[in-house]
């Protein structure tokens, strides 16, 4: 069974598991299937907007697709979420990525 299939099974067993949704997005991204990766992470963003790790990856996928406006929006939103969570590591990564954009 492919890794993505296992992850989908995990998600079916626990639809509220943010980490599994995040892992699905990463798996699609690893295969450079950015539309599916973005869709998975946008679903996570809708269901769990405080899941800080998704913002850096999601913005990066938008960047890979050439959608700089959405990448910038997501980086900025992630910065706000990281500040609220006092996640200084994520905040630094998101700010650096935004500065490079």
N, C-alpha and C positions, 0 to 999 in steps of 0.2 A: 504494500500500500504506500502510495506517495505521501510525503510529508504534509502537503496541503490537504489531502484527504483525511489524514489523522487529525489535523487541526480543525477541519470542518466537523468531524465527529465530536471532538472535545467541545466545540461551540454549540453543537446541537444538544449535548448533554447539559451544558451550562451557558445559556445565551447571555447571561449577564457578566461573563468573564471578560473583562477588558483586556487582560494580558493576551488571551487567545485571539481576540480580534486584532490586537496589535501585531501578534506573530503572523497572522494571516496576511496582513498588509506587508510585513517584511518579506514574507515568502514570495509573494507576487513581485515585489520590488527586486528581489534577488534574481528573478527570472526576467527582469526588465519589462514586466507586464504592468506598466505604470497606470494605465486606466483602471485595471482591477485593484491595484494597490491603493490608488487614490480613493476608489469607491469604498474599500474596506476601512480605510482610516477615516474617511468622512462619516461613515456610519458610527464608528467609535467616537468621533468628535461630537456627533449629535447625541449619542447615548451617555457618554461620560466625558463632558467637556473639560473636566479637571484632571484628566489623565495626561499629565505634562509630557511624557516621552513622545507622544504621537506628533506633536507640533514640529519638531525638528525634522523628522522623517517625512511627514506629509508635505511640508514646505519644500523639502529637497526633491520630492517626486514632481511637484508642480514645476520646480526649476528645471528638472530634466525634460519635462514636456514643453519647455519654453514659455510657460505661463508665469511670467515674472510678477505680474500684479497679484495673482493669488498667492504666490510664494511669499511676497512681502506681507500681505495681509495675515497669513498664517504665522509667519515669524513674529509679527507684532502681537498677535493674539497669544501666542505661546509665551512671549516675554511677560505679558500681563499675568498669565496663569502661573508661570514660574515664580514671579514676584509674590503673588498671593500665597503660594505654597512654600515660600521661603526656600526654594530649590535653587541654590546659588550656582551649582554646576550646570544645570539645564539653562539657567538664565544666561550664564557666560557663553555657552555654546550657541544659543539662539541669537544673542546679540552679535557675536562674531560672524555668524552666518548672514545675518541681516546686513552688517557692515560690508561684507564681501559682495553682497548682491549689487 
